[in-house]
Amino acid sequence: MLVIRRRAGEALVLDGSIEVQILEIAANRVKIGIIAPPAVPVVRKEVVLAREQNRAAANPAAGSLESLARGLREAGWCSPGSTP
């Protein structure tokens, strides 16, 4: 990780096409502005993490449906030839 000190009004450039500007510094917050090409997504990290968690929760683990069906059959909730 590269650590750089910047003051309000200063900026840094990433990969020649992405500019990160320090707009304002308060007691415990820094307001930044990001100028990037349209092809470069700029997203807050907490949004990315929430998206990943939602995708993981939406995809059942391998074998979990088969395990559930077997448990339902063993409990007598459905017959062996039927699909729960």
SULMOBEL-V178652 format. One record per helix or strand of 2 or more residues. SS is the DSSP state (@ for helix, = for strand). FROM is the first residue (numbers start at 0). LEN is the number of residues. If there is no record, write none. Layout:
# SULMOBEL-V178652
ss: (SS SS)
from: (FROM FROM)
len: (LEN LEN)
This chain:
# SULMOBEL-V178652
ss: (= = = @ @)
from: (10 17 29 44 63)
len: (4 8 6 14 11)
